[in-house]
Amino acid sequence: MQLLRRTIRQHCGTTPYLVDSTGQSLRSKDPLPDVDLLRRNRLYAIHESVKLGETVRFELSPGLHAWLVAVENKHIVHGGLIGGEALRENQPESADILQKDLQAMGMDGDCAREYIAGLPVLSTHAMKAAAAELRTIFYAVSGWQALQMQENRLRTAQQRQLAQAIDERKRRGDTVVYPFEKERVLLSLIKTGDRNRARKALNEMLAVMYMTSPKLGLLRARAIELMGYLTRAALEDSPLMEPLIERNHAWMARLIEAPDFEELSRTLIQALEDFIDGIYLQGFNNGNPHVGKALDYIATNYAQPISLKTVAAAINLSTFRVAHLVRQATGNTVLQLIQQTRIRHARQLLERTDKSCTEIGYEVGYSNQSYFIRHFRRQTGCTPARYRQRFLKPPRPA
């Protein structure tokens, strides 16, 4: 908590404190009254934070604004962290309203005035910025893993994208026809490993699928057809993709079992991620079995101390021969492919987990953190910490 307080004060200028899973403040000397109303407001904020996977802003009491992130570690929610309390700028009446409210809760008038006088006055923008920083700071400092919140955040983001895609088509009055051309666009994005644009393209397709055939049975059929198309296209370009068939069968089974459109959409997004992982390193039009073995070895052992020499030894070829074949087939050196694989997995961990950047660096094979940061910046244009902040930044309203 000492480190959290220092970090949050430095970044946001406010003082954080913990609340337990009932909404009870854990401050040793809580200036606010111990009343059910405040506990219920905090508890509601914890539930909303878990559901959305994000920090939520709320009013503890009329005029008293706060922001909270749920404190979770591996699916267990222990309470919440309130990043601070503040009055909103350009609301001069809020201090008077708050004082009356606090006194109605049983707080002494002088104590209420003293408490209010010590509150920062922040703009809406400043509160949003402080809220955006809170989750990143807590989970970076604590090293805890908010797995449930991460799943909920990804689901919420997908639902938001789907709703936006549906609303946009309705607003434009487009004729709703299943976009077969989008399948080719999606496939080209998969080939290049562009996950963000591939997700967006898939969400647009899901929106149209829902508008053209909202019945669950038809939606399942469309989803299974799409996975079949992607697998066939991959196999036509490279026989080395045959292992994708078995993986595809497992995803189809999950699509068949999906009880509603929300679960169907989430499963299809997960299948897309797995599909990209399965084919990106293999490349397309890549017919040399030695190259396939080399890429399989990199994909399996990227987190270990590997090099051109270890890859060559694993597939029983000379380093010169492996270097030539891999460069000819992929356009990259073995070392470049190792670094690309590590950074790609690091990006996924930054997006999907709340592990610290240091933990992620070690997990993907970098024993030297400065080396990890340098390679990450070289491939993405920013540091791992900045990448996470950009990924977690909520999209602007349409």
C-alpha positions as CSV (number, residue, x, y, z in Angstrom):
1,M,0.0,0.0,0.0
2,Q,2.9,2.4,0.7
3,L,4.2,1.8,-2.9
4,L,0.6,2.2,-4.3
5,R,0.1,5.4,-2.4
6,R,3.3,6.9,-3.6
7,T,2.7,5.8,-7.2
8,I,-0.9,7.0,-7.4
9,R,-0.1,10.3,-5.7
10,Q,2.7,10.8,-8.2
11,H,0.6,10.0,-11.2
12,C,-2.9,11.2,-10.1
13,G,-2.4,13.5,-7.1
14,T,-4.9,11.6,-5.0
15,T,-4.7,9.2,-2.0
16,P,-6.0,5.7,-2.5
17,Y,-7.5,3.3,0.0
18,L,-8.8,-0.2,0.1
19,V,-12.3,-1.5,0.9
20,D,-13.2,-5.1,1.7
21,S,-15.6,-7.3,-0.2
22,T,-18.5,-5.8,1.7
23,G,-17.7,-2.2,0.8
24,Q,-16.3,-1.4,4.3
25,S,-13.4,1.0,4.2
26,L,-10.0,-0.3,5.5
27,R,-8.5,3.1,6.3
28,S,-7.2,3.1,9.8
29,K,-8.9,6.5,10.4
30,D,-11.8,6.8,7.9
31,P,-13.0,10.4,7.8
32,L,-16.4,9.3,6.3
33,P,-19.3,8.0,8.5
34,D,-19.6,4.2,8.8
35,V,-23.1,4.0,7.3
36,D,-24.8,1.4,5.0
37,L,-25.4,3.9,2.2
38,L,-21.6,4.5,1.6
39,R,-20.8,0.8,2.0
40,R,-23.6,-0.1,-0.6
41,N,-22.2,2.4,-3.1
42,R,-18.7,1.0,-2.7
43,L,-20.0,-2.6,-3.0
44,Y,-22.0,-1.7,-6.2
45,A,-18.8,-0.2,-7.7
46,I,-16.9,-3.4,-7.0
47,H,-19.5,-5.5,-8.8
48,E,-19.5,-3.1,-11.7
49,S,-15.7,-3.1,-11.9
50,V,-15.7,-6.9,-12.0
51,K,-18.5,-7.0,-14.6
52,L,-16.8,-4.5,-16.9
53,G,-13.2,-5.5,-16.2
54,E,-12.4,-1.8,-15.7
55,T,-12.2,1.0,-13.2
56,V,-15.6,2.6,-12.6
57,R,-16.4,6.2,-11.6
58,F,-19.3,6.7,-9.2
59,E,-20.7,9.0,-6.5
60,L,-20.1,7.9,-2.9
61,S,-22.5,10.6,-1.8
62,P,-24.1,13.5,-3.8
63,G,-21.2,15.7,-4.9
64,L,-18.5,13.3,-3.7
65,H,-17.0,11.6,-6.7
66,A,-14.7,8.5,-6.5
67,W,-13.2,5.9,-8.8
68,L,-12.7,2.2,-7.9
69,V,-11.1,-0.9,-9.4
70,A,-11.9,-4.4,-8.1
71,V,-9.0,-6.1,-6.4
72,E,-8.9,-9.6,-7.9
73,N,-6.3,-12.4,-8.0
74,K,-7.0,-15.5,-10.1
75,H,-10.8,-15.3,-10.0
76,I,-11.0,-14.4,-6.3
77,V,-12.2,-10.8,-5.6
78,H,-10.9,-9.5,-2.3
79,G,-12.5,-6.1,-2.4
80,G,-11.7,-2.8,-4.2
81,L,-9.2,0.0,-4.4
82,I,-10.6,3.5,-4.4
83,G,-8.2,5.8,-6.2
84,G,-9.3,8.9,-4.5
85,E,-12.3,11.2,-3.6
86,A,-12.9,14.6,-5.2
87,L,-15.3,17.4,-5.8
88,R,-16.1,18.0,-9.5
89,E,-14.9,21.3,-11.0
90,N,-17.5,23.9,-12.0
91,Q,-20.0,22.6,-9.5
92,P,-19.8,25.2,-6.6
93,E,-23.0,23.9,-5.0
94,S,-21.6,20.4,-4.6
95,A,-19.7,21.2,-1.4
96,D,-22.8,22.6,0.3
97,I,-24.9,19.6,-0.8
98,L,-22.2,17.1,0.4
99,Q,-21.9,18.8,3.8
100,K,-25.6,18.6,4.4
101,D,-25.6,14.9,3.3
102,L,-22.7,14.1,5.6
103,Q,-24.3,15.8,8.5
104,A,-27.5,13.9,7.8
105,M,-25.4,10.7,8.1
106,G,-24.3,11.8,11.6
107,M,-21.0,13.5,10.9
108,D,-20.2,16.6,13.0
109,G,-20.5,19.9,11.1
110,D,-16.9,21.0,11.7
111,C,-15.6,17.6,10.8
112,A,-17.6,17.6,7.6
113,R,-16.3,21.1,6.6
114,E,-12.7,20.1,7.4
115,Y,-13.0,16.9,5.3
116,I,-14.6,18.8,2.3
117,A,-11.9,21.5,2.5
118,G,-9.2,18.8,2.1
119,L,-10.8,17.3,-1.0
120,P,-9.2,18.0,-4.4
121,V,-11.3,19.7,-7.0
122,L,-10.9,17.9,-10.4
123,S,-12.3,18.3,-13.8
124,T,-14.2,15.4,-15.5
125,H,-11.2,14.8,-17.7
126,A,-8.8,14.6,-14.8
127,M,-11.1,12.1,-13.0
128,K,-11.2,10.0,-16.2
129,A,-7.4,10.1,-16.5
130,A,-7.0,9.1,-12.9
131,A,-9.5,6.2,-13.2
132,A,-7.7,5.0,-16.4
133,E,-4.4,4.9,-14.5
134,L,-5.7,3.1,-11.4
135,R,-6.1,-0.4,-12.7
136,T,-2.8,-0.4,-14.6
137,I,-1.0,0.9,-11.5
138,F,-2.5,-1.5,-9.0
139,Y,-1.9,-4.7,-11.0
140,A,1.6,-3.6,-12.1
141,V,2.5,-2.9,-8.5
142,S,0.8,-5.9,-6.9
143,G,1.6,-8.5,-9.5
144,W,-1.9,-10.0,-9.1
145,Q,-3.7,-11.5,-12.0
146,A,-7.3,-10.3,-12.7
147,L,-8.2,-13.2,-14.9
148,Q,-12.0,-12.8,-14.5
149,M,-11.8,-9.1,-15.1
150,Q,-9.7,-9.6,-18.2
151,E,-12.2,-12.0,-19.6
152,N,-15.1,-9.6,-18.8
153,R,-13.2,-6.7,-20.3
154,L,-12.6,-8.5,-23.6
155,R,-16.2,-9.6,-23.7
156,T,-17.4,-6.1,-23.0
157,A,-15.2,-4.6,-25.7
158,Q,-16.5,-7.2,-28.2
159,Q,-20.1,-6.5,-27.3
160,R,-19.4,-2.8,-27.7
161,Q,-17.9,-3.3,-31.1
162,L,-20.8,-5.5,-32.2
163,A,-23.3,-3.0,-31.1
164,Q,-21.5,-0.2,-32.9
165,A,-21.3,-2.2,-36.1
166,I,-25.0,-3.0,-35.9
167,D,-26.0,0.6,-35.1
168,E,-23.7,1.9,-37.9
169,R,-25.4,-0.3,-40.5
170,K,-28.8,0.6,-39.3
171,R,-27.9,4.3,-39.3
172,R,-26.6,4.1,-42.9
173,G,-29.6,2.0,-44.0
174,D,-27.4,-0.5,-45.7
175,T,-28.9,-3.5,-47.4
176,V,-28.0,-6.3,-45.0
177,V,-26.3,-9.1,-47.0
178,Y,-23.8,-11.5,-45.6
179,P,-20.4,-10.0,-46.6
180,F,-18.6,-12.9,-48.3
181,E,-15.9,-10.4,-49.4
182,K,-15.1,-9.8,-45.7
183,E,-14.0,-13.5,-45.4
184,R,-11.2,-12.7,-47.8
185,V,-10.3,-9.6,-45.9
186,L,-10.2,-11.5,-42.7
187,L,-8.0,-14.2,-44.2
188,S,-5.5,-11.6,-45.4
189,L,-5.4,-10.0,-42.0
190,I,-4.8,-13.5,-40.4
191,K,-1.9,-14.0,-42.9
192,T,-0.2,-10.9,-41.7
193,G,-0.9,-11.6,-38.0
194,D,-2.8,-8.3,-37.6
195,R,-4.9,-9.3,-34.6
196,N,-6.6,-6.0,-33.8
197,R,-7.9,-5.5,-37.4
198,A,-8.8,-9.2,-37.6
199,R,-10.9,-8.9,-34.5
200,K,-12.6,-5.8,-35.8
201,A,-13.3,-7.5,-39.2
202,L,-14.7,-10.5,-37.4
203,N,-16.9,-8.4,-35.2
204,E,-18.3,-6.6,-38.3
205,M,-19.1,-10.0,-39.8
206,L,-20.8,-11.1,-36.6
207,A,-22.9,-8.0,-36.6
208,V,-24.2,-8.8,-40.1
209,M,-24.6,-12.4,-39.3
210,Y,-26.9,-11.4,-36.4
211,M,-28.9,-9.0,-38.6
212,T,-29.4,-11.4,-41.4
213,S,-30.1,-14.5,-39.4
214,P,-30.8,-13.9,-35.7
215,K,-31.9,-17.5,-35.0
216,L,-29.2,-19.3,-33.0
217,G,-29.2,-22.4,-35.2
218,L,-28.4,-20.3,-38.3
219,L,-25.8,-18.3,-36.5
220,R,-24.0,-21.5,-35.5
221,A,-24.1,-22.7,-39.1
222,R,-22.6,-19.4,-40.3
223,A,-19.9,-19.5,-37.6
224,I,-19.0,-23.1,-38.5
225,E,-18.9,-22.3,-42.2
226,L,-16.5,-19.5,-41.5
227,M,-14.1,-21.7,-39.5
228,G,-14.3,-24.3,-42.3
229,Y,-13.5,-21.7,-45.0
230,L,-10.5,-20.4,-43.1
231,T,-9.1,-23.9,-42.6
232,R,-9.7,-24.9,-46.2
233,A,-7.9,-21.7,-47.4
234,A,-5.0,-22.4,-45.1
235,L,-4.6,-26.0,-46.3
236,E,-4.9,-25.0,-50.0
237,D,-1.9,-22.7,-49.5
238,S,0.2,-25.1,-47.4
239,P,-0.2,-28.8,-46.7
240,L,1.8,-28.2,-43.5
241,M,-1.3,-26.6,-42.0
242,E,-3.0,-30.1,-41.6
243,P,-2.8,-30.0,-37.8
244,L,-5.2,-27.1,-37.9
245,I,-8.0,-29.6,-38.9
246,E,-7.9,-31.2,-35.5
247,R,-7.8,-27.9,-33.6
248,N,-10.7,-26.7,-35.8
249,H,-12.8,-29.7,-34.9
250,A,-12.4,-28.8,-31.2
251,W,-13.5,-25.2,-31.8
252,M,-16.5,-26.4,-33.9
253,A,-17.6,-28.6,-31.0
254,R,-17.6,-25.5,-28.7
255,L,-19.5,-23.5,-31.3
256,I,-22.2,-26.2,-31.5
257,E,-22.5,-26.1,-27.7
258,A,-22.7,-22.3,-27.4
259,P,-26.0,-21.5,-25.7
260,D,-26.5,-18.0,-27.0
261,F,-25.1,-15.4,-29.5
262,E,-22.9,-13.9,-26.8
263,E,-21.1,-17.1,-26.1
264,L,-21.0,-18.0,-29.8
265,S,-19.3,-14.6,-30.6
266,R,-16.8,-15.0,-27.7
267,T,-15.9,-18.6,-28.8
268,L,-15.4,-17.5,-32.4
269,I,-13.1,-14.7,-31.3
270,Q,-11.1,-17.2,-29.2
271,A,-11.0,-19.6,-32.2
272,L,-9.7,-16.7,-34.4
273,E,-6.8,-16.0,-31.9
274,D,-5.9,-19.7,-31.9
275,F,-6.1,-19.9,-35.7
276,I,-3.7,-16.9,-36.0
277,D,-1.3,-18.6,-33.6
278,G,-1.5,-21.8,-35.6
279,I,-0.7,-20.3,-39.0
280,Y,1.2,-17.1,-38.6
281,L,4.7,-18.6,-38.1
282,Q,4.1,-21.3,-40.7
283,G,3.5,-18.7,-43.3
284,F,1.7,-19.4,-46.6
285,N,3.0,-21.0,-49.8
286,N,5.6,-22.6,-47.6
287,G,6.3,-26.1,-48.9
288,N,9.6,-27.1,-47.4
289,P,9.2,-29.6,-44.5
290,H,12.5,-28.5,-42.9
291,V,11.2,-25.0,-42.7
292,G,8.0,-26.2,-41.1
293,K,10.0,-28.1,-38.5
294,A,12.2,-25.1,-37.8
295,L,9.1,-22.9,-37.3
296,D,7.4,-25.5,-35.1
297,Y,10.5,-25.6,-32.9
298,I,10.5,-21.8,-32.6
299,A,6.8,-21.7,-31.8
300,T,7.2,-24.4,-29.1
301,N,10.5,-23.2,-27.6
302,Y,10.5,-19.4,-28.0
303,A,10.5,-18.9,-24.2
304,Q,13.7,-20.9,-23.8
305,P,17.3,-19.7,-24.6
306,I,17.3,-20.6,-28.3
307,S,19.3,-19.5,-31.3
308,L,20.1,-20.4,-34.9
309,K,22.4,-23.1,-33.6
310,T,19.8,-24.8,-31.3
311,V,17.2,-24.7,-34.1
312,A,19.6,-26.3,-36.6
313,A,20.6,-29.0,-34.1
314,A,16.9,-29.7,-33.4
315,I,16.1,-30.5,-37.0
316,N,19.5,-32.0,-37.9
317,L,20.7,-29.5,-40.5
318,S,23.6,-27.1,-40.6
319,T,23.2,-23.6,-39.4
320,F,23.9,-22.3,-42.9
321,R,21.3,-24.5,-44.5
322,V,18.6,-23.6,-41.9
323,A,19.4,-19.9,-42.2
324,H,19.1,-20.0,-46.0
325,L,15.8,-22.1,-46.1
326,V,14.1,-20.0,-43.4
327,R,15.1,-16.7,-45.0
328,Q,14.0,-17.9,-48.4
329,A,10.6,-19.1,-47.2
330,T,9.7,-16.4,-44.8
331,G,11.7,-13.3,-45.7
332,N,13.1,-13.2,-42.1
333,T,16.1,-14.6,-40.3
334,V,15.7,-17.2,-37.6
335,L,16.6,-14.6,-35.0
336,Q,14.0,-12.2,-36.3
337,L,11.4,-14.9,-36.1
338,I,12.3,-15.8,-32.5
339,Q,12.1,-12.1,-31.6
340,Q,8.8,-11.7,-33.5
341,T,7.3,-14.7,-31.7
342,R,8.4,-13.5,-28.3
343,I,7.0,-10.0,-28.8
344,R,3.8,-11.3,-30.3
345,H,3.2,-13.5,-27.2
346,A,4.2,-10.6,-25.0
347,R,1.6,-8.4,-26.6
348,Q,-1.0,-11.1,-25.9
349,L,0.0,-11.3,-22.3
350,L,-0.2,-7.5,-22.0
351,E,-3.7,-7.5,-23.5
352,R,-5.1,-10.6,-21.7
353,T,-3.4,-10.7,-18.3
354,D,-2.5,-8.3,-15.5
355,K,1.0,-9.7,-15.1
356,S,3.7,-7.1,-14.6
357,C,5.9,-6.1,-17.6
358,T,8.9,-7.7,-15.8
359,E,7.0,-11.0,-15.4
360,I,6.0,-11.0,-19.0
361,G,9.5,-10.3,-20.2
362,Y,10.8,-13.3,-18.4
363,E,7.9,-15.5,-19.4
364,V,8.5,-14.9,-23.2
365,G,12.2,-15.6,-22.9
366,Y,14.0,-12.3,-22.0
367,S,16.3,-12.6,-19.0
368,N,17.3,-9.0,-19.5
369,Q,14.5,-6.4,-19.1
370,S,16.2,-3.6,-21.0
371,Y,16.7,-6.0,-23.9
372,F,13.0,-6.9,-23.7
373,I,11.9,-3.3,-23.7
374,R,14.3,-2.4,-26.6
375,H,13.0,-5.2,-28.8
376,F,9.4,-4.5,-27.9
377,R,9.8,-0.8,-28.8
378,R,11.5,-1.7,-32.0
379,Q,8.6,-3.9,-33.2
380,T,5.7,-1.9,-31.8
381,G,6.9,1.6,-31.6
382,C,6.3,1.9,-27.8
383,T,7.4,0.3,-24.5
384,P,5.4,-2.6,-23.0
385,A,3.9,-0.3,-20.3
386,R,2.8,2.2,-22.9
387,Y,1.4,-0.6,-25.1
388,R,-0.8,-1.8,-22.2
389,Q,-2.0,1.7,-21.5
390,R,-3.0,2.2,-25.2
391,F,-4.7,-1.2,-25.4
392,L,-6.7,-0.6,-22.2
393,K,-7.7,2.9,-23.1
394,P,-11.5,2.8,-23.6
395,P,-12.6,3.6,-27.2
396,R,-14.0,7.1,-27.9
397,P,-17.8,7.2,-28.2
398,A,-19.0,7.1,-31.8
